[in-house]
Amino acid sequence: MDSLRKWFSFSKGERVAIITILALILLLVLACVFRPSRKSLSDDSLHNLDSMLALRQAALEQQQTEKAQEVAELHPFPFNPNTLTEEEWLQIGLTDRQVRNIMNYKAKGGKFYSKSDVGKLYTISEEEFAQLEPFIVLPELRRNTGYKSVSKKKEEQKGAESKPAEKKPIPIVDINTVDSTTLVELPQIGGYMALRIIEFREKLGGFVNLEQLRDVKGMDEARYATIQPYIRIGEVETQKIDVNRADFKTLVHHPYLNYEQVKRIFNQREKRGMIKNWEQLETLLREEGEVNPLLENYVKY
């Protein structure tokens, strides 16, 4: 017992030294516990950097997506921007906001004198103008500067009184060969209606009768009566469909055949043999609906 007491008995100076050392050790331990390690700080910094880069990349991708959406693919047809209606601008593929801006510009007296004037509209981008430019049709239109001398005005007034106004003659067209640019020169035929006539002609295989124009979507009696004097049918061979060899898609695409009639043709071909003539085909089709007699001009056997 005395030996143990000998080992654990300290002088006053030794006790002070021991307490000081223990205090220093405690402080070092606390400092290690509460100080963030350099490694953790580095990991946090890298994580934050990666997050910032990811956010920037996402923002760039969103900007590219929005830009691609703004420059949507248009579906233009030959048109005069000075006479195009709001509905026809929308059919081309412009947005409601763009069409409103264009119509406001025209309502305030704005006119298009050249193709480049359309490209100057702030609402139409350079990419969109590049799609529209080949389809713009503009007759010669003289700019009104608003500044004329008195003698010039009198000269123009005198000329106007002595000379009747000249109107551009309406062309006579062959409906089987005319293009959409010439069709828009006919009265009451805008760019969209001209495109519909061309598309119907391609599906039909060529016109054999002027009355077939009545079958074009949007062709009312007043419009037909107006353009009839300016339309002719020249000598042209219609595109004929071989009813015994054509596929289903080709047959049902024709304006004078419906789905059930095409099914009847295929049943005949598969179960009873080939169709030999128009009388047989007409009898076959009549069981599934009305038969247009002009269809005879578009089939072969």
C-alpha positions in Angstrom: 0.0 0.0 0.0 2.8 2.3 0.9 4.5 1.4 -2.4 1.4 2.4 -4.4 1.1 5.6 -2.5 4.7 6.3 -3.4 3.9 5.9 -7.1 0.8 8.1 -7.2 1.9 10.8 -4.9 3.0 14.0 -6.8 4.4 17.3 -5.7 2.5 20.5 -6.3 4.6 21.3 -9.4 4.1 17.9 -10.9 0.3 18.1 -10.4 0.3 21.5 -12.2 2.3 20.0 -15.1 0.0 17.0 -15.4 -3.2 19.2 -15.4 -1.7 21.5 -18.0 -0.8 18.5 -20.3 -4.3 17.0 -19.9 -5.9 20.4 -20.7 -3.8 20.6 -23.9 -4.7 17.1 -24.9 -8.4 17.9 -24.3 -8.2 21.1 -26.5 -6.5 19.1 -29.3 -9.2 16.5 -29.2 -12.0 19.1 -29.3 -10.3 20.9 -32.2 -10.1 17.7 -34.2 -13.7 16.9 -33.4 -15.3 20.2 -34.4 -13.0 21.4 -37.3 -14.2 20.2 -40.8 -11.7 18.1 -42.5 -10.0 19.4 -45.7 -11.3 16.3 -47.5 -14.9 17.0 -46.7 -14.6 20.6 -47.8 -13.0 19.5 -51.1 -15.8 17.0 -51.7 -18.5 19.7 -51.0 -16.8 22.1 -53.4 -16.6 19.5 -56.1 -20.2 18.6 -55.6 -21.3 22.2 -55.8 -19.2 22.7 -59.0 -20.8 19.7 -60.6 -24.2 21.0 -59.7 -23.5 24.4 -61.3 -22.2 22.8 -64.5 -25.3 20.5 -64.7 -27.6 23.5 -64.2 -25.8 25.5 -66.9 -26.0 22.6 -69.4 -29.7 22.1 -68.7 -30.3 25.8 -69.3 -28.4 25.7 -72.6 -30.4 22.6 -73.7 -33.7 24.4 -72.8 -32.7 27.5 -74.8 -31.9 25.3 -77.8 -35.2 23.5 -77.5 -37.1 26.8 -77.2 -35.3 28.2 -80.2 -36.1 25.1 -82.3 -39.7 25.4 -81.2 -39.8 29.0 -82.2 -38.4 28.2 -85.7 -41.0 25.6 -86.5 -41.2 24.0 -89.9 -43.7 25.9 -92.0 -45.9 24.6 -94.8 -46.0 27.5 -97.3 -47.9 27.7 -100.6 -47.8 30.5 -103.2 -49.3 33.6 -101.6 -49.5 37.3 -101.8 -48.8 38.7 -98.3 -50.9 41.8 -99.1 -54.1 39.8 -99.6 -53.6 36.7 -97.4 -56.2 36.3 -94.7 -55.6 35.5 -91.1 -56.8 31.9 -91.6 -54.4 31.4 -94.5 -51.4 32.8 -92.5 -52.2 30.2 -89.8 -52.5 27.5 -92.4 -48.9 28.3 -93.5 -47.8 27.5 -89.9 -47.2 30.8 -88.2 -48.3 31.2 -84.6 -51.3 33.2 -83.4 -49.0 35.9 -82.0 -47.1 36.3 -85.3 -50.4 36.5 -87.3 -51.8 39.1 -85.0 -48.7 41.2 -85.4 -48.9 40.9 -89.2 -52.6 41.8 -89.3 -52.0 44.8 -87.0 -49.2 46.0 -89.4 -51.6 45.7 -92.4 -54.5 47.4 -90.5 -52.3 50.4 -89.9 -51.7 50.8 -93.7 -48.6 48.7 -94.0 -48.0 47.0 -97.4 -45.4 44.7 -98.8 -43.7 46.0 -102.0 -41.1 43.3 -102.3 -40.2 39.9 -100.8 -37.6 41.5 -98.6 -40.4 43.6 -96.9 -41.8 40.4 -95.4 -38.3 39.5 -94.0 -38.2 43.0 -92.3 -41.1 42.1 -90.0 -39.6 41.6 -86.5 -42.1 38.8 -85.8 -40.7 36.6 -88.5 -37.2 35.2 -88.0 -34.5 34.8 -90.7 -35.0 31.0 -90.7 -38.8 31.4 -91.2 -38.3 34.0 -94.0 -36.0 31.6 -95.8 -38.8 29.1 -95.9 -41.4 31.6 -97.0 -39.4 33.6 -99.6 -39.7 31.2 -102.6 -43.5 31.1 -102.2 -44.1 34.9 -102.1 -46.0 36.2 -105.1 -46.1 40.0 -105.4 -47.5 41.9 -108.4 -45.7 45.2 -109.1 -46.8 47.7 -106.5 -45.6 51.3 -106.5 -44.6 52.9 -103.2 -46.5 56.0 -102.3 -43.9 58.5 -101.0 -46.5 61.2 -100.3 -44.3 63.9 -101.9 -45.3 65.0 -105.4 -45.0 68.3 -107.2 -48.2 70.2 -108.2 -47.4 69.8 -111.9 -46.8 66.1 -111.4 -50.1 65.7 -109.7 -51.9 67.6 -112.4 -50.2 65.5 -115.0 -51.3 62.3 -113.4 -54.8 63.5 -112.9 -55.1 64.5 -116.5 -53.7 61.2 -117.6 -56.1 59.3 -115.4 -59.1 61.3 -116.8 -58.1 60.7 -120.4 -57.0 57.1 -120.1 -59.0 54.3 -118.5 -57.2 52.3 -115.9 -55.5 49.2 -117.3 -56.3 45.9 -115.7 -54.1 42.8 -115.9 -55.9 40.3 -118.1 -57.0 37.1 -116.5 -55.2 34.2 -118.1 -57.0 31.2 -119.7 -55.4 28.1 -118.1 -55.3 24.3 -118.9 -56.4 22.8 -115.6 -54.3 19.7 -116.2 -51.0 21.5 -116.7 -51.3 24.9 -114.8 -49.2 25.5 -111.8 -50.3 27.0 -108.5 -48.5 30.3 -109.2 -50.7 30.9 -112.3 -53.9 29.6 -110.6 -53.8 32.4 -108.0 -54.2 34.9 -110.8 -57.8 33.6 -111.4 -60.5 35.5 -109.5 -61.4 34.1 -106.0 -58.5 31.7 -106.1 -56.1 32.2 -103.3 -52.9 30.3 -102.6 -54.6 27.7 -100.3 -57.3 27.0 -102.9 -54.8 26.7 -105.7 -52.9 24.1 -103.6 -56.0 22.1 -103.0 -56.8 22.0 -106.8 -53.3 20.8 -107.6 -53.4 18.1 -104.8 -56.9 16.9 -106.0 -55.6 16.7 -109.6 -52.7 14.5 -108.5 -54.9 12.1 -106.5 -57.4 12.0 -109.4 -54.9 11.4 -112.2 -56.0 14.4 -114.2 -59.3 16.1 -115.0 -61.5 14.8 -117.8 -64.5 17.1 -117.0 -64.7 20.7 -115.7 -67.5 19.6 -113.3 -64.9 17.6 -111.4 -63.7 20.9 -109.9 -66.8 20.9 -107.8 -65.3 18.0 -105.9 -62.4 20.0 -104.7 -62.8 20.8 -101.0 -63.9 24.4 -100.5 -65.1 24.9 -104.1 -68.5 26.4 -103.7 -70.9 27.3 -106.6 -70.0 31.0 -106.6 -66.3 30.4 -106.9 -66.8 27.7 -109.6 -69.1 30.0 -111.7 -66.4 32.8 -111.4 -63.5 30.7 -112.6 -65.2 28.5 -115.2 -64.8 30.9 -118.1 -61.0 30.9 -117.6 -60.5 27.1 -117.4 -59.9 24.7 -120.3 -59.1 21.0 -120.5 -56.4 20.2 -123.0 -55.4 16.9 -124.5 -53.8 14.9 -121.7 -53.8 11.2 -120.8 -55.2 10.4 -117.4 -53.2 8.3 -115.0 -54.9 4.9 -114.9 -54.9 2.4 -112.1 -54.7 -1.4 -112.8 -57.5 -2.7 -110.6 -56.1 -6.3 -110.8 -52.6 -5.4 -109.7 -52.7 -2.2 -107.7 -52.2 -2.4 -103.9 -54.8 -1.5 -101.4 -53.3 1.9 -100.5 -53.2 3.0 -104.1 -56.8 2.1 -104.8 -58.3 3.7 -101.6 -56.3 6.9 -102.3 -58.4 7.6 -105.4 -61.2 10.1 -104.8 -63.8 8.0 -106.5 -63.2 4.8 -104.5 -64.2 4.3 -100.8 -62.8 1.8 -98.3 -65.6 -0.8 -98.7 -65.4 -0.7 -102.5 -61.7 -1.4 -102.4 -62.3 -4.3 -100.1 -64.8 -5.7 -102.6 -62.2 -5.4 -105.4 -59.7 -7.4 -103.3 -62.2 -10.1 -102.4 -63.0 -10.5 -106.1 -59.3 -10.7 -107.0 -58.5 -13.3 -104.3 -61.6 -15.6 -104.5 -63.2 -15.2 -108.0 -60.4 -14.1 -110.3 -59.5 -11.0 -112.2 -61.9 -8.1 -113.1 -62.3 -8.1 -116.9 -64.1 -4.9 -117.8 -65.9 -1.8 -116.6 -69.3 -3.4 -116.5 -68.1 -6.0 -114.1 -66.3 -3.5 -112.0 -69.3 -1.1 -111.9 -71.6 -3.9 -110.8 -69.1 -5.0 -108.1 -68.7 -1.5 -106.7 -72.4 -0.6 -106.7 -72.9 -3.2 -103.9 -70.9 -1.0 -101.6 -72.2 2.5 -102.5 -72.6 5.0 -105.4 -70.3 4.6 -108.3 -69.0 7.8 -110.1 -69.3 7.1 -113.9 -66.1 9.1 -114.4 -64.1 6.4 -112.6 -64.1 4.5 -115.9 -61.5 7.0 -117.2 -59.1 6.1 -114.4 -59.0 2.3 -114.4 -57.5 -0.4 -116.6 -57.6 -4.2 -116.5 
